[in-house]
Amino acid sequence: MQELSPDELSEQLYDGDEAPLVLDIRHREEFEEWHIPGSRNVDVYDELTDDPEQAKEFLSRLPNDNQVVTVCAAGVVSQTATNVLRDLGYDAVTLADGMSGWSRVHRNASVPVDIDGTLVQVARPGKGCLSHVLVSDGDAAVFDPSQYIDEYESILDEFDADLVGVFDTHAHADHVSGAVELAERHDVSYYLHSEDALALDATPIKDSQRVTVGQLDVEVIHTPGHSAGSVSFDVAGEALLTGDTLFHESVGRVELGVEAGIEESDVEDNAATLYESLHRLLDSPDDVLVLPAHDPGSPNPPVTATLGEVNARNDDLRRDREEFVETLASDIPDHPPNFERVKRANVGQESVPADELADLELGPNNCAAE
């Protein structure tokens, strides 16, 4: 079987001199909802399933200059596409595990920030997720880890650092957190605001609390609205880990906890609360780096912007309170896939079997309000 691993494709797309042609053979609506950046869609899924010979007419129109990497949901039907293409004379391979495999890809890079230590950003291009590892004087803290905790273990090994704590900015709705498992593996505390730790044995954090990591102080800023327990972390006055409160070009949604049945507040109240939280963050210096927990594209780390830059290009921050509340409460985009179960898992109200975790969070990231 001619296959290319998701990590190998990631290296070719982001680091290689000549990227392959990524051919997505899924139905058009699936492609438009979620796809690998730069990929090309030829909707021949039905033809490949029913009679692969019918797909030849469409696939033979592809350019034959570079290698073709075929993609479907799980790498099964795309293998048929690879076979057809190879019969037509193309250099074709299949993306192993398809979009499921792509969603597991992680990439990391150091954030350019002036601190007594190193801040590493870990990105999942297939999910738009961003997490961070702070290292200082042999200690390390992990913020917003994915369920694939070996990615963070490798960073700890690289810096020969001891993990002293694991933090979530909030109970996420788009992906399953790996914070509890990572903390248990290292016998350290898992920190989460009590408003989001509904059924978890987490160490509560509160507004203005300071946590020490090596030579650095990290201050907790309670910034509710996206969720009742959302916090941001001020890293030595140089970087703000804003979770899903503030993105570079949008802000967090305000209805997910309500619709998942774990919040008693209403959407309008959440929007008003988020407005206040955002303006609290805007009191920070313009040159502080804003590092959210998500990026709407397919992020290649480091993804950074100063607060001044965010303030200049983020339309949500220029709305007055009334317009802000009305917009966020009424203009509801598509929900993240399975967000109710993901949210309940992350607050401790539902235990998801290990063999269901990967499929539960498949799909696009839709945590931004717009």
N, C-alpha and C positions, 0 to 999 in steps of 0.2 A: 504493500500500500504506500503510495506516494503522499507523505504528510509533512506539514510544517507546524512546529509547535507555536502556540500563541506568543511565548517569549521571543522566539526567533523572528516572528513577524513584527513584533514591537521594535526589536533592534533594527530591522530593515527599514521600517517606516520612519522611525525617529532618529536613527543614528547612521543609517546606510547612505551610500552615495547615489544609489539608483534603486528606487522603490519599485516593488512589483505592482502589477495590476491586480487589485483586490476585487474579485468578482463575487458579488452577493446575488444568489439565485433565488432568494425568498420572494414572496409576494410583495408588491410595491408598497402596500400599507405597512407591512412589518418593517421594511427597509426604511421608510420615511420616519417611523417612530424611533428607530434605534439602529445605528449602523457604525461600522468602522470608518473613521475619517478618511476621505479621499477615495472611498470604494465606489465601484460602479454597479448599478443594479440592472440585471437582465432577468426579468420575471419569467423564468422557465421552470419553475418548481413543479407545476402540474405535468408539463411535458416530460420532465425527467422521471417523474413518478409513474406516469402511465405508459409512455413509450419514448425512451431516450432518443430514438432516431429522429423524432419530431423536433428535438431541441437543436439539432445540428444546424438547421437553417439560421437560427438566431445566434448561436455561439460562433459560427464561422465568420461572422462580421467583426469579431473582436480584432484589435491590432495584435500582431505577432512579434512585437519587438522585445518584450520583457516576459519574465516568468509570470504566470497567472496563478493566483491563490484563490481557490474557490471557497465560498462561505455559505453556510446555512445555519440553522438554529443549533444543531448538535453535531455537525460533521458527517451526516449519513447521506442525505440526498446530494450534498455537494461532492461527495466521493464519486457519485455517478456522473456529475458534471465534469469532474477531473478526467474520468475515463473517456468520456465523449471528446473532450478537448485534446487529449493525448492521441486519440484516433485521428483527429483532424490535423495533427502535427504540431500542436502547441506544447510548450514546456509548462505543464500544469501540475500543481500539487493542491492538496486539501488542507485547510486550516483544521488542525486537530481539535475536536470538540466544538467547533464552530463558535457562535457567539457566546455560548456557555464558557468556552475556554478563554475567549477574549475578555470576558468580564472578570477573570481571575488575574489578569496581568497587573503587576505592580511595578512602578518605576520610582526611583528616589534621587534626590539631589539636595545639596546644602542650600539653605536660604542665605542670600547676602545680607546679613544683619550684624551690627556691631555689638556683640555681647561677649561675655567671658565664657565662651563655650561654642557649641555648634548646634544649629537648629536644622534638622533634616526634614524635608517635606516628602511624603510618600503619596504618590498619585496612582489611582486606578483609572486609566483612560477609558475602559469600557463601562465604568459606572459614574464617572465624573466626581469620584470621591477624593478628598484630600485629607490626609492625617499627618501628624508631626511627631518627631522624636527630638527631645531636648537633651543635650549631653553637656555636662559641665563637671570638671574635676573628678572624673571617674564615675559620676552618678548620671542616671538617665530617667526621663519620664516620657511616657507615650500618651499622646492625645488622639482620641477618636480612631482607634485601630479597627481595621476590618476583621472579619472572622478568620482571615488567613494569617495567623499570628507568626508563622515562621518567617514572614517578610520582616517583621520587627526584630525577631531573634537574630537575624543575620546582621542587622544594623548594630545591635548591642554587641555582637561578637566583633564586628569591624572596629568599633571604638573601645573594645575591652571595657565596657561600662556595666555597672550594676544597676538594675532596674530598682527604683525607689518608689514608684507609684504609677498607676494607670488612670487616665482621666477621660471622661466623655463630656463634651460641651452640652450634651442633651441626650435624651432617648431618641435615637434616629428613627426615621420612618421609611428610609429607602434601602437600608442595608442592615444586616445583623452585626451587632458589635462583637468584637473579640476581646473586649476589655476584661470581662469577668474571667475568662479562661486564661488570658495572659497574666492577670494578677495572681490567680491561683497557682499557676505554674511557677511563679517566682516568689510566692508567699509574701506579697506586698498588698497594700490597700488599693481598692478600686474606689475612685472618688466620683461621685455624682450628686447633684443637688437633690435634696430630699423630695422636692415636688415631682421629680421624674423617677425617683427610685421607689415606685409604688409597692413592689413586692420583691425587692432585691436587698440583699445584705451588703449594702454599699456604705462606705464612709462618707457621711454627708459633708458637702462644702457649702459655704455661705458667702454672701457679699462681703467684700473687703478682706476676706481671709487671705493670708499669705502662705505660700508653700515654698520651701527651699529645695532647690535641685543643684547640688554642688555649690558653686559660688553665686548662684542666681536666685533672685526672688521672683516668684510668679504670683500675681495678685488675681483673685477671683472677682469678676464683675458680674453680678446677677443681671442678666438681660432677657427677661421673659417676654413672651409674645408668640414666638414660633412654638414654644412649649412653655409650660409653667416653670420648669426647672432649667431653662436655657441659661447658660453662662458664657461669658467670654473670658479669656485669660490674657492678662497683660504681662508679657515676658520682658522684665527688666526695663520697662518703658520704651522698648524699641520695636516690639511687635505685638499685635493683637490677634489672638486666635479667636475668631468671631463665630465659629460654629455655623449654624444656619440662621443666625440673627442678621448678619450683614454680608452680602456677597459683593463682588466688585461692580456688578451692573444691576443688581436687584436686591431684594430682601427676602427673608423667610416667609413661608406660607403661614397662615394663622388658623386654618380649619382642620388640619390633619388629626390633632388630638381629640377634637370635638367629634369628628366623624368616626374615629376609631373607638369612641365610647369610653375614653379614659380621662376626659376633662369635663368638668361641669360648667365651665364658662361658655360664653357664646362667642361667635366669630368677631362681632363688632368690639366686644371688650378686649379680645386678644389683639386686635389690630391697634386699638388705642394704647394698650400696654406696650406693644412693639414700637410704636411711635416714640414713646418716652424712652425706651431702651436705646433706640438708635440715636436719639439726641444726646443721651448720656455718652455714648461712644464718640460722638462728634466733638465732644469737649477735649478729646485727646489731641496732641500736636499733629499738625498736618504731615509731618515726615515719618510718623510711625507706620510700619508696614501692616497692612490688613491681610490676614491669612485665613480665609474661610474654610469650612469643611467640605465644600463642593465647588465645582466649576461646571458651568452648563455645557461646555464643549467636551473635548477629549484631552484632558490636561496632560502636558508634559512638564514635569517639575524643573525648576521652581516656578510656581504661579504666584506672582506678587504684585502689589500695587500699594502706593502710599495712601494714607487717608485723604490727603488733598486731592490725589488723582481720582479716588473713588467718589469723593464728594462732587467732583466736577462732571463725572460722566454717569452717575447713578440718578436717574430721573425720580426714583422713589424718594430720595432725600430732599428733593426740592418741592415736594407737595406740602401744603399746609395740613394741619391735623385732620380737618373735616374731609378734605379730598383723599388723604391717605387712607383713612378708615373706610370710606365709601368704596374706594378702588379695591382694596384688599379683601373686603367682605363680599364684594359682588362679582369680581372678575376672577373666577376660579378655574385654573388650568387643569389639565389631566392629572390624575393622581399617580403617585409612584405605584408600581405593581405590588399587589399584596400588602399594601401599607398597613392595613389593620393588623394583620398577623405579625408583621415585622415590628410594628410599634409595640404590640402587646409582649412580644418576645423581649424587647429591649427594656421594658419596665418590669419584667419578671412575672407577667401574668400568664404567659404561655410558654410551654417547653416544646420547642420544635425538634423533631428527630434529626439526628446528624445527617442522614441521607437525604433530607429535604431542604437543608439549609441553602445549598448552592442554587437550586432552582427557585427558591422562595424570593430571592432578590434579583432574579434576572430581569433585565429591561432597563429603560432609560431612567436617568435621575430627574425627578420632577419636584425638587424641594424648594425651588425658587417661586416667588409669587407671580412672576411674569417671565 
